[in-house]
Amino acid sequence: MKLILATLLGITLFATQGQAESLSSQSDVLNYSIGVETARNLKKQGVDINLEMIMKGMRDGLSGEKILVPEKVLKKTMNDLQTEVRRKQQVSRKERGEDNKKRGEAFLAANKAKEGVVALPSGLQYRIIRKGDGAKPQDQDMIEVNYRGTLLDGTEFDASQEGKPAVLAMKATIPGWREALRNMPIGSKWLLFIPSQLAYGARGAGKEIGPNETLLYEVELIAINPHKNEITGNAK
């Protein structure tokens, strides 16, 4: 409900500022910016907005005058709006997830035929960039790694700091990482192609990683710190 009310306030501010010929103060810029972003958000959600009625409702609410609909109808209408917005978001996310899954499956099907790519029964694929000759980590270990994660389109969503390896708990990494790292000797550098079921699945992660995304990681194993609990980095 708070989101809907903030949205309605923003669109009203947008309507008011839209009548001005110029933005003469920082307050004008703020209100106009809120209006633009709110309008874009409402358009994206497919909400049918009547600016004049929104402004009348705001004026009536602020003045304390009798409103045009009973309170029960008002509350039900707002609840219905919130439910419909949520439903549309869920449908959109499901469709996005289905598209991502198909795109990922097509990519992996073509990728496994490329020279140097190893495809495992789990669906994980990798290509060795540099071979190592040290020990291999176990699930209870801490690891020091340099890494860079990208989407299929090349968008980078996460990376370790340059010159400062991330220290991670093996058990805290995604399944695709763990499976690969168990087979990586210290000094190895691999390019991982991780299907969504071994990454973040239908839930995705943050704003960057959508539902059912296939992820690419370049991972360099620097060191193993057995049985430690300290974490100074967090890989997506």
Secondary structure, 3 states (H helix, E strand, C coil): CHHHHHHHHHHHHHHHHCCCCCCCCHHHHHHHHHHHHHHHHHHHHCCCCCHHHHHHHHHHHHHCCCCCCCHHHHHHHHHHHHHHHHHHHHHHHHHHHHHHHHHHHHHHHHHCCCCCEEECCCCCEEEEEECCCCCCCCCCCEEEEEEEEECCCCCEEEECECCECEEEEHHHCCHHHHHHHCCCCCCCEEEEEECHHHCCHHHCECCCECCCCCEEEEEEEEEEECCCCCCCCCCC
